[in-house]
Amino acid sequence: MSPDRIGYTFAYLRVVPRVHLGAFVNVGVVLHARTAEFLGLRAVTDPERLRRCLPDTDIELLCRYLASLQAVAAGDPAGGRVALDPPSERFHWLTAPRSDVLQCSPVHVGVTADPRAQLEALFAPLAEP
């Protein structure tokens, strides 16, 4: 791979209001570029927007959960012990399968020249009103 192309892995964060039905709404994305030492997470955090998309969900709890995931991705100690782990371990923790209301999509791969810009590009469709 040329030096201007950086491999990355990413997954979408999705809210699954009724786990038994499997329907979901994407609310964020997490991206890890190991060779660039980059781990980033972007999420929809506007409570009113989330309420419109997910009317039967506890939005305050969802916002707290998303904030804790953002803290883990950022390596902020407020995210708990896992936030102190290396970025690759945090990425794997963030994308681990869960049977909870907040889940991750399968992990996908790509290449980019700029992981931060790629994270923004992946998040952009989710940020639209």
Secondary structure, 3 states (H helix, E strand, C coil): CCCCCEEEEEEEEEECCCCCCCCCEEEEEEEEEHHHCEEEEEECCCHHHHHHHCCCCCHHHHHHHHHHHHHHHHCCHHHCHHHHCCHHHHHHHHCCCCCCCEEECCCEEEEECCHHHHHHHHHHHHHCC
